[in-house]
Amino acid sequence: MSQAPFHSTIGVDIAKKKFDVASLIASKYKHKVFDNNEAGYIAFIAWFLSLYTANQGL
């Protein structure tokens, strides 16, 4: 069984110490702030993948 493509709109605002990410998936808005360092990048990837996993059935 093939899955439908995953579509998401992402906006990123990067500052010196933090970065904000906004996501729009299936008309649902999510926002999160991450530290602008390696741990923050890893946390962002984990967060984004969790959005993907939660919305696979779309």
C-alpha positions in Angstrom: 0.0 0.0 0.0 1.5 3.3 -1.0 1.2 6.4 1.1 0.1 9.8 -0.1 2.8 12.5 -0.3 3.4 14.5 2.8 2.9 18.3 2.3 3.9 20.9 4.9 4.7 24.5 4.9 7.5 25.6 7.2 8.6 29.0 8.2 11.8 29.6 10.1 13.1 32.8 11.9 16.7 32.4 13.0 18.3 34.6 15.6 21.6 34.4 17.4 20.4 32.3 20.4 17.1 30.8 19.3 15.1 29.9 16.2 11.3 29.8 15.8 9.6 27.4 13.5 6.0 27.5 12.3 4.4 24.6 10.5 1.2 24.4 8.6 0.0 20.8 8.0 -3.5 20.0 6.9 -4.7 23.5 8.0 -3.2 22.9 11.5 -0.7 25.5 12.7 2.1 24.5 15.1 4.9 26.7 16.5 7.9 25.9 18.5 11.2 27.6 19.6 14.5 25.9 19.6 18.0 26.8 20.8 20.3 27.8 17.9 22.9 25.1 18.5 23.4 21.4 17.7 20.9 20.2 20.4 18.3 22.6 19.1 18.8 21.3 15.5 18.4 17.7 16.7 15.3 18.7 18.7 13.8 20.4 15.6 14.3 17.4 13.5 12.7 15.1 16.1 9.7 17.6 16.4 9.3 17.8 12.6 9.4 14.0 12.3 6.8 13.7 15.0 4.5 16.0 13.0 5.1 13.8 10.0 4.3 10.6 11.9 1.2 12.1 13.5 -0.1 13.1 10.0 0.8 10.1 7.8 -2.8 9.2 7.3 -3.6 12.6 5.6 
